[in-house]
C-alpha cells in the first residue's frame, strides 16, 4: 500500500510540474506578443529557456546521482526554475529577460529526466515497464492540458496571468519532489569523473546508444511536423486553429495508446524501431491528405507511435543505466532529444515556407533515417545489458 501511495504521489507531482512546463512555452509566446505586438519577443524568450537545457542536463543529473536525498535536490531545482520564470515575468524587457530565461533553462531537465530517474525508488511492486508507461502518460497529459490552459487563461486574464499559472504549477510540485525517498549512500567521486562515467555509459552501452540516437533523429522529424500542423490547418482546412486541434488529437491518441499498453507493454527495443516507421507513415499520410478525416487519421496514427516510443525509451534507460549514473543518463538523453526537436523546428521554417508537403515529406524522411540509425547502431556492436551486480 505504501509503495502504491509513493507511486501515486510521484505521478501526481510529475503531472503537475510537467503541465506547468508545457504551459510556460505558449504563455511566454503570448507574453512577448502582449509586450510589443511582435511574436519575435516571445520566440526569443522561449528559445532562451530551451536552448540551455542541453548544457544543464548532464550536470544536474550528476548532482542528483551524487545526492543521498535526490528528491530534495529536485525540489529545490523546481523552485529555482519557477523563480526563474517569475524573474522573466517581472523583467519582460529584452535582453535582460533572455539572460534570465537562459539561466532558468539550465534547470529545465529537472522536469523531465530528473523526475523519471527517481521512478525505480517509488515503483514498489509495479513492473518497471508498466511504471515507465505510466510515467510517459504524465508527459502526454501535460501536453494536452498545458497549451489549452495557457490559451484559456491568457484570453480571460491576460498573458502575465498565464505565466503566473505556469510558475504556480511548477512550484506546487515541490512537496511531491521533497517526499521522494532517500537512496543508498554512494561513494564520493570527483564531479568530472562522474560526468565522464555517465557519458561513457551512454556511448558504450549499445542498447542505450541505439535508443538515444534513434529517438534524437526521430525527434528532428517530430519537430518539423509540429510546426507544419498549424500550417496544415490554415492551408487545407481554412483555419490555423484546426492545426492546433490536430496536435490535440495526436496527444489524445498518444495517451490512449499508452493506457491500453500499460497492462502488458510490448518489448521496448522493438517498440522504438516500430514507432519510427509508424511516425513516418503518419507524416506521409498528412502530406497527402487534404480532407479533415485523412488529417485526423494521420494525427491519430502519429499519436499511436509517439506515446509508446516515449514509454519504451524510459523502459530501456531504466533497464540499462547503472544506478550510480541513472539520473545523468536520463537528463543527458532528454537534453539531446530536446536539441533534436529544436533543430527540427528550425529546419521546418524555411522548408514549410516553400511547401508544407515537402516539409512533411522531410519529417517522414527523418523517421526512415531514425529506423536506419537503429539498424546500423544495433549491428555495429554487440548489445551489452548490465548484470544486476554491475548495475548496483
Secondary structure, DSSP 4 states (H G I P E B T S, - for coil): -HHHHHHHHHHHHHHHHHHHHHHHHHHHHHHHHHHHS-HHHHHHHHHHHHHTHHHHHHHHHHHHHH-TTHHHHHHHHHHHHHHHHHHHHHH-STTHHHHHHHHHHTTGGGGTHHHHTTHHHH-TTS-HHHHHHHHHHHHHHHHHHHHHHHHHHHHHH-HHHHHHHHHHHHHHTHHHHHTSPP--------HHHHHHHHHHHHHH-HHHHHHHHHHHHHHHHHHHHHHHHHHHHHHHSS-HHHHHHHHHHHHHHHHHHHHHHTSSPPPHHHHHHHHHHHHHHHHHHHHH--SHHHHHHHHHHHHHHHHHHHHHHHHHHHHHS-GGGHHHHHHHHHHHHHHHHHHHHHHHHHHHHH-HHHHHHHHHHHHHHHHHHHHHHHHSS---PPPHHHH-
